Amino acid sequence: MVGHPYSPAELQLPGFVPQRLSPVEAFAPFFGASLLVILAVWLISGRCGGGKFSKNYRLAMCWWAFTGVTHIVFEGYFLFTPDFVSKGNPNNIDELCELSGAP
């Protein structure tokens, strides 16, 4: 069995599957998609607001969009796939949840 990153090292974790991706490889698509959402919210709020939204208000909209995407991706996936740690063939979101410390 490949060692796990948890303590104590001699702890037996049956069904544990080590990560295939590095943290950069796992988080890059998520942050890229998040950046696109933030950019879209910024541009749409600038056009649809007719110039009446302040910069702080537009930044707040971007922040709420980012946190919304984060919660939908991580918590939504964990809700429907609670056994992501013990899968034999993990995918990118499995590894994101494992890296982020999702319960």
MDTraj code that builds the backbone (N, CA, C; nanometers):
import mdtraj as md
import numpy as np

residues = "MET VAL GLY HIS PRO TYR SER PRO ALA GLU LEU GLN LEU PRO GLY PHE VAL PRO GLN ARG LEU SER PRO VAL GLU ALA PHE ALA PRO PHE PHE GLY ALA SER LEU LEU VAL ILE LEU ALA VAL TRP LEU ILE SER GLY ARG CYS GLY GLY GLY LYS PHE SER LYS ASN TYR ARG LEU ALA MET CYS TRP TRP ALA PHE THR GLY VAL THR HIS ILE VAL PHE GLU GLY TYR PHE LEU PHE THR PRO ASP PHE VAL SER LYS GLY ASN PRO ASN ASN ILE ASP GLU LEU CYS GLU LEU SER GLY ALA PRO".split()
xyz = np.array([
    [0.0843, -0.1182, 0.0000],
    [0.0000, 0.0000, 0.0000],
    [0.0885, 0.1241, 0.0000],
    [0.0543, 0.2208, -0.0829],
    [0.1268, 0.3469, -0.0878],
    [0.0965, 0.4238, 0.0396],
    [0.1978, 0.4896, 0.0937],
    [0.1796, 0.5647, 0.2169],
    [0.0802, 0.6786, 0.2003],
    [0.0152, 0.7129, 0.3083],
    [-0.0797, 0.8232, 0.3075],
    [-0.0170, 0.9432, 0.3778],
    [-0.0705, 1.0620, 0.3557],
    [-0.0110, 1.1824, 0.4147],
    [-0.0585, 1.2116, 0.5569],
    [-0.1319, 1.1200, 0.6175],
    [-0.1915, 1.1455, 0.7481],
    [-0.1054, 1.0902, 0.8600],
    [-0.1297, 1.1402, 0.9781],
    [-0.0539, 1.0979, 1.0946],
    [-0.1440, 1.0151, 1.1849],
    [-0.0969, 0.9099, 1.2411],
    [0.0357, 0.8489, 1.2355],
    [0.0555, 0.7727, 1.1045],
    [0.1793, 0.7625, 1.0616],
    [0.2121, 0.7008, 0.9332],
    [0.1766, 0.5530, 0.9286],
    [0.1787, 0.4844, 1.0424],
    [0.1486, 0.3405, 1.0428],
    [-0.0017, 0.3112, 1.0449],
    [-0.0842, 0.4142, 1.0459],
    [-0.2293, 0.3968, 1.0442],
    [-0.2719, 0.3282, 0.9150],
    [-0.3518, 0.2247, 0.9253],
    [-0.4009, 0.1525, 0.8079],
    [-0.5300, 0.2182, 0.7590],
    [-0.5315, 0.2575, 0.6330],
    [-0.6494, 0.3180, 0.5723],
    [-0.6915, 0.2330, 0.4532],
    [-0.7719, 0.1304, 0.4754],
    [-0.8128, 0.0456, 0.3637],
    [-0.8945, 0.1256, 0.2625],
    [-0.8631, 0.1054, 0.1374],
    [-0.9339, 0.1743, 0.0308],
    [-0.8812, 0.3134, -0.0001],
    [-0.7770, 0.3580, 0.0715],
    [-0.7202, 0.4903, 0.0449],
    [-0.6532, 0.4910, -0.0915],
    [-0.6822, 0.5942, -0.1712],
    [-0.6229, 0.6090, -0.3041],
    [-0.5377, 0.7359, -0.3029],
    [-0.4072, 0.7246, -0.3289],
    [-0.3225, 0.8445, -0.3283],
    [-0.3581, 0.9377, -0.4442],
    [-0.3235, 1.0631, -0.4288],
    [-0.3537, 1.1622, -0.5312],
    [-0.2679, 1.1399, -0.6549],
    [-0.3281, 1.1632, -0.7715],
    [-0.2554, 1.1516, -0.8975],
    [-0.2021, 1.2858, -0.9433],
    [-0.2676, 1.3935, -0.9022],
    [-0.2317, 1.5270, -0.9487],
    [-0.1615, 1.6061, -0.8391],
    [-0.0725, 1.6945, -0.8815],
    [-0.0113, 1.7864, -0.7853],
    [-0.1159, 1.8924, -0.7498],
    [-0.0952, 1.9661, -0.6410],
    [-0.1919, 2.0713, -0.6074],
    [-0.2111, 2.1735, -0.7195],
    [-0.1044, 2.2086, -0.7888],
    [-0.1161, 2.3053, -0.8986],
    [-0.2024, 2.2480, -1.0107],
    [-0.1794, 2.1227, -1.0469],
    [-0.2586, 2.0596, -1.1531],
    [-0.4052, 2.0462, -1.1131],
    [-0.4307, 2.0242, -0.9862],
    [-0.5681, 2.0063, -0.9407],
    [-0.6433, 2.1389, -0.9313],
    [-0.5771, 2.2438, -0.8828],
    [-0.6458, 2.3705, -0.8606],
    [-0.6464, 2.4634, -0.9815],
    [-0.5580, 2.4452, -1.0781],
    [-0.5495, 2.5355, -1.1930],
    [-0.6814, 2.5461, -1.2702],
    [-0.7488, 2.4357, -1.3048],
    [-0.8764, 2.4506, -1.3765],
    [-0.9827, 2.5232, -1.2934],
    [-0.9856, 2.4968, -1.1636],
    [-1.0834, 2.5629, -1.0772],
    [-1.0587, 2.7132, -1.0719],
    [-0.9329, 2.7533, -1.0519],
    [-0.9037, 2.8955, -1.0448],
    [-0.9208, 2.9630, -1.1809],
    [-0.8917, 2.8920, -1.2886],
    [-0.9159, 2.9471, -1.4218],
    [-1.0637, 2.9729, -1.4459],
    [-1.1478, 2.8766, -1.4095],
    [-1.2925, 2.8934, -1.4251],
    [-1.3441, 3.0035, -1.3328],
    [-1.2895, 3.0106, -1.2124],
    [-1.3306, 3.1160, -1.1186],
    [-1.2940, 3.2535, -1.1730],
    [-1.1767, 3.2641, -1.2332],
    [-1.1347, 3.3910, -1.2916],
    [-1.2290, 3.4327, -1.4045],
    [-1.2731, 3.3360, -1.4849],
    [-1.3691, 3.3669, -1.5913],
    [-1.5019, 3.4158, -1.5342],
    [-1.5487, 3.3543, -1.4263],
    [-1.6740, 3.3973, -1.3628],
    [-1.6590, 3.5386, -1.3077],
    [-1.5475, 3.5656, -1.2407],
    [-1.5243, 3.6993, -1.1847],
    [-1.5182, 3.8035, -1.2961],
    [-1.4481, 3.7712, -1.4040],
    [-1.4383, 3.8629, -1.5172],
    [-1.5759, 3.8882, -1.5790],
    [-1.6556, 3.7828, -1.5938],
    [-1.7901, 3.7982, -1.6499],
    [-1.8770, 3.8868, -1.5612],
    [-1.8721, 3.8649, -1.4301],
    [-1.9517, 3.9472, -1.3378],
    [-1.9058, 4.0925, -1.3439],
    [-1.7755, 4.1144, -1.3489],
    [-1.7223, 4.2509, -1.3553],
    [-1.7694, 4.3213, -1.4830],
    [-1.7585, 4.2525, -1.5962],
    [-1.7981, 4.3138, -1.7232],
    [-1.9488, 4.3358, -1.7316],
    [-2.0265, 4.2377, -1.6883],
    [-2.1725, 4.2511, -1.6937],
    [-2.2201, 4.3610, -1.5991],
    [-2.1616, 4.3691, -1.4807],
    [-2.2038, 4.4738, -1.3869],
    [-2.1658, 4.6130, -1.4379],
    [-2.0605, 4.6217, -1.5170],
    [-2.0227, 4.7503, -1.5750],
    [-2.1151, 4.7923, -1.6874],
    [-2.1592, 4.6966, -1.7669],
    [-2.2472, 4.7286, -1.8797],
    [-2.3926, 4.7457, -1.8372],
    [-2.4400, 4.6543, -1.7537],
    [-2.5816, 4.6567, -1.7153],
    [-2.6116, 4.7631, -1.6106],
    [-2.5137, 4.8010, -1.5355],
    [-2.5360, 4.9010, -1.4316],
    [-2.5480, 5.0418, -1.4863],
    [-2.5077, 5.0618, -1.6094],
    [-2.5154, 5.1949, -1.6677],
    [-2.4251, 5.2958, -1.5979],
    [-2.3214, 5.2472, -1.5323],
    [-2.2284, 5.3364, -1.4650],
    [-2.2715, 5.3775, -1.3257],
    [-2.3832, 5.3239, -1.2776],
    [-2.4294, 5.3655, -1.1447],
    [-2.3778, 5.2771, -1.0319],
    [-2.3134, 5.1630, -1.0649],
    [-2.2554, 5.0782, -0.9606],
    [-2.1147, 5.1279, -0.9289],
    [-2.0861, 5.1443, -0.8012],
    [-1.9512, 5.1867, -0.7622],
    [-1.8538, 5.0702, -0.7796],
    [-1.7265, 5.1031, -0.7782],
    [-1.6234, 5.0000, -0.7921],
    [-1.6304, 4.9015, -0.6754],
    [-1.6549, 4.9530, -0.5546],
    [-1.6662, 4.8650, -0.4380],
    [-1.7852, 4.7699, -0.4511],
    [-1.8957, 4.8200, -0.5032],
    [-2.0140, 4.7356, -0.5210],
    [-1.9860, 4.6258, -0.6240],
    [-1.9183, 4.6621, -0.7318],
    [-1.8844, 4.5633, -0.8346],
    [-1.7861, 4.4599, -0.7809],
    [-1.6894, 4.5028, -0.6989],
    [-1.5968, 4.4080, -0.6362],
    [-1.6711, 4.3139, -0.5421],
    [-1.7689, 4.3651, -0.4697],
    [-1.8497, 4.2802, -0.3809],
    [-1.9277, 4.1766, -0.4620],
    [-1.9817, 4.2176, -0.5770],
    [-2.0518, 4.1214, -0.6633],
    [-1.9563, 4.0121, -0.7107],
    [-1.8349, 4.0505, -0.7472],
    [-1.7354, 3.9514, -0.7905],
    [-1.7016, 3.8558, -0.6768],
    [-1.6874, 3.9081, -0.5557],
    [-1.6562, 3.8242, -0.4405],
    [-1.7685, 3.7235, -0.4158],
    [-1.8938, 3.7693, -0.4208],
    [-2.0063, 3.6779, -0.3973],
    [-2.0158, 3.5734, -0.5078],
    [-1.9844, 3.6119, -0.6307],
    [-1.9849, 3.5136, -0.7396],
    [-1.8763, 3.4087, -0.7168],
    [-1.7581, 3.4527, -0.6742],
    [-1.6486, 3.3591, -0.6480],
    [-1.6840, 3.2636, -0.5344],
    [-1.7361, 3.3163, -0.4242],
    [-1.7714, 3.2283, -0.3124],
    [-1.8849, 3.1349, -0.3506],
    [-1.9783, 3.1825, -0.4320],
    [-2.0866, 3.0954, -0.4781],
    [-2.0348, 2.9801, -0.5623],
    [-1.9452, 3.0102, -0.6562],
    [-1.8869, 2.9048, -0.7397],
    [-1.8085, 2.8063, -0.6536],
    [-1.7333, 2.8580, -0.5576],
    [-1.6542, 2.7715, -0.4698],
    [-1.7444, 2.6762, -0.3924],
    [-1.8498, 2.7274, -0.3346],
    [-1.9399, 2.6420, -0.2565],
    [-2.0143, 2.5425, -0.3445],
    [-2.0554, 2.5851, -0.4621],
    [-2.1263, 2.4930, -0.5518],
    [-2.0344, 2.3790, -0.5941],
    [-1.9106, 2.4118, -0.6307],
    [-1.8179, 2.3084, -0.6777],
    [-1.7799, 2.2129, -0.5652],
    [-1.7313, 2.2659, -0.4536],
    [-1.6819, 2.1789, -0.3465],
    [-1.7940, 2.1129, -0.2678],
    [-1.8853, 2.1917, -0.2149],
    [-1.9887, 2.1349, -0.1291],
    [-2.0914, 2.0560, -0.2095],
    [-2.1229, 2.1028, -0.3285],
    [-2.2173, 2.0288, -0.4122],
    [-2.1628, 1.8933, -0.4526],
    [-2.0362, 1.8897, -0.4905],
    [-1.9760, 1.7624, -0.5287],
    [-1.9676, 1.6685, -0.4089],
    [-1.9281, 1.7218, -0.2934],
    [-1.9167, 1.6381, -0.1740],
    [-2.0530, 1.5849, -0.1312],
    [-2.1569, 1.6632, -0.1510],
    [-2.2918, 1.6201, -0.1150],
    [-2.3326, 1.4963, -0.1941],
    [-2.3000, 1.4933, -0.3222],
    [-2.3417, 1.3820, -0.4072],
    [-2.2387, 1.2700, -0.4164],
    [-2.1161, 1.2915, -0.3684],
    [-2.0117, 1.1900, -0.3733],
    [-1.9368, 1.1859, -0.2407],
    [-1.9995, 1.1387, -0.1334],
    [-1.9320, 1.1398, -0.0036],
    [-1.8177, 1.0390, 0.0082],
    [-1.8069, 0.9439, -0.0844],
    [-1.7007, 0.8431, -0.0772],
    [-1.5820, 0.8770, -0.1673],
    [-1.5588, 1.0073, -0.1931],
    [-1.4547, 1.0461, -0.2883],
    [-1.3153, 1.0022, -0.2464],
    [-1.2886, 0.9856, -0.1176],
    [-1.1544, 0.9482, -0.0724],
    [-1.1241, 0.8024, -0.1039],
    [-1.2240, 0.7177, -0.1082],
    [-1.1990, 0.5749, -0.1263],
    [-1.2226, 0.5268, -0.2686],
    [-1.2403, 0.6169, -0.3644],
    [-1.2618, 0.5749, -0.5029],
    [-1.1338, 0.5167, -0.5618],
    [-1.1492, 0.4156, -0.6451],
    [-1.0339, 0.3553, -0.7106],
    [-0.9828, 0.4374, -0.8267],
    [-1.0681, 0.5210, -0.8848],
    [-1.0301, 0.6012, -0.9999],
    [-1.0763, 0.7451, -0.9763],
    [-1.0035, 0.8212, -0.8938],
    [-1.0484, 0.9564, -0.8616],
    [-1.0377, 1.0503, -0.9813],
    [-1.1227, 1.1510, -0.9839],
    [-1.1142, 1.2515, -1.0893],
    [-1.0648, 1.3833, -1.0302],
    [-1.0640, 1.4873, -1.1105],
    [-1.0066, 1.6147, -1.0691],
    [-1.0775, 1.6726, -0.9473],
    [-1.2095, 1.6669, -0.9436],
    [-1.2814, 1.7247, -0.8305],
    [-1.2590, 1.6414, -0.7053],
    [-1.2428, 1.5099, -0.7184],
    [-1.2076, 1.4273, -0.6024],
    [-1.0782, 1.4783, -0.5399],
    [-0.9818, 1.5063, -0.6240],
    [-0.8523, 1.5495, -0.5732],
    [-0.8589, 1.6907, -0.5162],
    [-0.9423, 1.7772, -0.5747],
    [-0.9604, 1.9100, -0.5177],
    [-1.0177, 1.9006, -0.3772],
    [-1.1191, 1.8163, -0.3602],
    [-1.1803, 1.8001, -0.2279],
    [-1.0801, 1.7417, -0.1292],
    [-0.9995, 1.6471, -0.1745],
    [-0.9008, 1.5854, -0.0863],
    [-0.7922, 1.6859, -0.0478],
    [-0.7486, 1.7679, -0.1441],
    [-0.6448, 1.8666, -0.1165],
    [-0.6946, 1.9789, -0.0269],
    [-0.8223, 2.0159, -0.0430],
    [-0.8749, 2.1281, 0.0351],
    [-0.9165, 2.0871, 0.1746],
    [-0.9151, 1.9581, 0.2027],
    [-0.9500, 1.9119, 0.3367],
    [-1.0986, 1.9002, 0.3592],
    [-1.1746, 1.8814, 0.2514],
    [-1.3195, 1.8637, 0.2675],
    [-1.3442, 1.7405, 0.3528],
    [-1.4419, 1.7475, 0.4418],
    [-1.4651, 1.6349, 0.5338],
    [-1.5012, 1.5063, 0.4646],
])
top = md.Topology()
chain = top.add_chain()
for i, resn in enumerate(residues, 1):
    res = top.add_residue(resn, chain, resSeq=i)
    for name in ("N", "CA", "C"):
        top.add_atom(name, md.element.get_by_symbol(name[0]), res)
traj = md.Trajectory(xyz[None], top)
